[in-house]
Amino acid sequence: MVEVSGAGTVTFAGYAAVFDVVDRAGDVMRRGAFSGAGLVPLLWQHRGVAVGSLSVVAEDARGLRVEGVVADLELAGLVRSGAVAGLSVGYRALRVRQGVRRELLAVDLVEVSLVAVPMQALARVEVIP
């Protein structure tokens, strides 16, 4: 769900990553991986310039929760309609445990993106703060 803010922008919240879930690349993000992460740019499909801003980037028991505003009017319309509801993280792996799956234990969060198809199926825009 999304909420229309001033001038057509959209406020959103959701999970950019969910812990202990295998993504389409076979990686698993573990609790604590984003420890110490601060605010990062909000991008579209991991490229270009910022399309809005994040006000919250924080781990909770489920994953990396984010809240923000989509300022790009065209993208805001797509988010508002539900046509774009995926979230994704851009990161540098700092600590990895390799087993059957690559487990990401610590990462340097670089950006969060709105995406058409998220790498992790549960990484979605969900609610309005």
C-alpha positions as CSV (number, residue, x, y, z in Angstrom):
1,M,0.0,0.0,0.0
2,V,1.1,3.5,-0.6
3,E,0.0,7.0,0.4
4,V,0.0,9.9,-2.0
5,S,2.0,12.8,-0.5
6,G,2.2,16.4,-1.8
7,A,2.6,17.1,-5.5
8,G,2.1,13.5,-6.6
9,T,4.9,12.0,-4.6
10,V,4.3,8.7,-2.8
11,T,5.2,7.6,0.7
12,F,6.0,3.9,1.1
13,A,7.4,1.4,3.6
14,G,8.4,-2.2,3.2
15,Y,11.3,-4.7,3.4
16,A,14.3,-4.3,1.1
17,A,15.6,-7.7,2.3
18,V,14.2,-10.5,4.4
19,F,16.4,-12.6,6.6
20,D,16.9,-16.4,6.2
21,V,15.2,-16.5,2.8
22,V,17.1,-17.8,-0.3
23,D,17.0,-15.3,-3.1
24,R,17.0,-16.1,-6.8
25,A,20.9,-16.0,-6.9
26,G,21.0,-18.6,-4.1
27,D,22.2,-16.2,-1.4
28,V,20.8,-15.9,2.1
29,M,20.9,-12.6,4.1
30,R,21.4,-13.3,7.8
31,R,20.3,-11.2,10.8
32,G,22.9,-8.5,11.7
33,A,24.2,-8.3,8.1
34,F,23.1,-4.6,7.9
35,S,24.2,-3.7,11.4
36,G,25.2,0.0,11.5
37,A,23.7,0.8,8.1
38,G,22.6,4.4,7.7
39,L,20.5,6.2,5.2
40,V,21.4,5.5,1.6
41,P,20.1,6.7,-1.8
42,L,16.8,5.4,-3.2
43,L,17.3,4.4,-6.8
44,W,15.3,2.8,-9.6
45,Q,16.6,-0.6,-10.8
46,H,20.0,0.0,-9.1
47,R,21.1,2.7,-11.4
48,G,21.0,6.4,-12.2
49,V,20.2,9.2,-9.8
50,A,18.1,9.1,-6.7
51,V,14.3,8.9,-7.4
52,G,13.3,9.9,-3.8
53,S,14.7,9.5,-0.3
54,L,14.6,7.1,2.6
55,S,13.8,8.3,6.1
56,V,14.2,4.9,7.8
57,V,16.7,2.1,7.1
58,A,16.8,-0.4,10.0
59,E,17.0,-4.0,10.8
60,D,14.1,-5.6,12.7
61,A,13.4,-9.3,13.4
62,R,12.1,-9.9,9.9
63,G,14.7,-8.0,7.8
64,L,15.8,-4.6,6.5
65,R,12.8,-2.3,6.9
66,V,12.8,0.9,4.9
67,E,10.4,3.9,4.7
68,G,10.7,6.7,2.2
69,V,9.2,8.9,-0.4
70,V,9.2,8.4,-4.2
71,A,9.7,11.9,-5.7
72,D,10.0,10.9,-9.4
73,L,6.4,11.5,-10.5
74,E,6.4,8.8,-13.2
75,L,7.8,6.1,-10.8
76,A,5.5,7.4,-8.0
77,G,2.5,6.7,-10.3
78,L,3.8,3.1,-10.9
79,V,4.3,2.5,-7.2
80,R,0.9,4.0,-6.4
81,S,-0.8,1.7,-8.9
82,G,1.0,-1.4,-7.7
83,A,2.8,-1.9,-11.0
84,V,6.1,-1.5,-9.2
85,A,6.2,-3.1,-5.8
86,G,9.6,-4.7,-5.5
87,L,12.5,-3.6,-3.4
88,S,16.2,-4.6,-3.6
89,V,19.5,-3.8,-1.9
90,G,22.8,-2.8,-3.4
91,Y,25.7,-3.8,-1.2
92,R,29.3,-4.9,-0.9
93,A,29.8,-8.2,0.9
94,L,32.1,-7.8,3.9
95,R,31.7,-11.2,5.7
96,V,30.4,-14.3,3.9
97,R,30.0,-17.9,5.0
98,Q,30.1,-20.3,2.1
99,G,28.2,-23.6,2.5
100,V,25.4,-25.0,0.4
101,R,24.3,-21.4,0.1
102,R,26.3,-18.2,0.3
103,E,25.3,-16.6,3.6
104,L,25.8,-12.9,3.9
105,L,26.8,-12.1,7.5
106,A,27.9,-8.5,7.1
107,V,27.4,-6.1,4.2
108,D,28.1,-2.5,3.4
109,L,24.8,-1.2,2.3
110,V,25.2,1.1,-0.7
111,E,21.7,1.8,-1.9
112,V,18.1,0.6,-1.9
113,S,16.2,0.3,-5.2
114,L,12.6,0.1,-6.3
115,V,12.6,-2.7,-8.8
116,A,10.2,-4.4,-11.2
117,V,11.4,-7.9,-10.2
118,P,13.1,-8.2,-6.8
119,M,16.0,-10.7,-6.4
120,Q,14.2,-11.8,-3.1
121,A,10.5,-12.5,-3.7
122,L,9.5,-11.2,-0.2
123,A,11.3,-7.8,-0.6
124,R,8.3,-5.7,-1.3
125,V,6.6,-2.3,-0.7
126,E,4.0,-3.3,2.0
127,V,2.6,-0.6,4.2
128,I,2.4,3.1,4.8
129,P,4.0,4.4,8.1
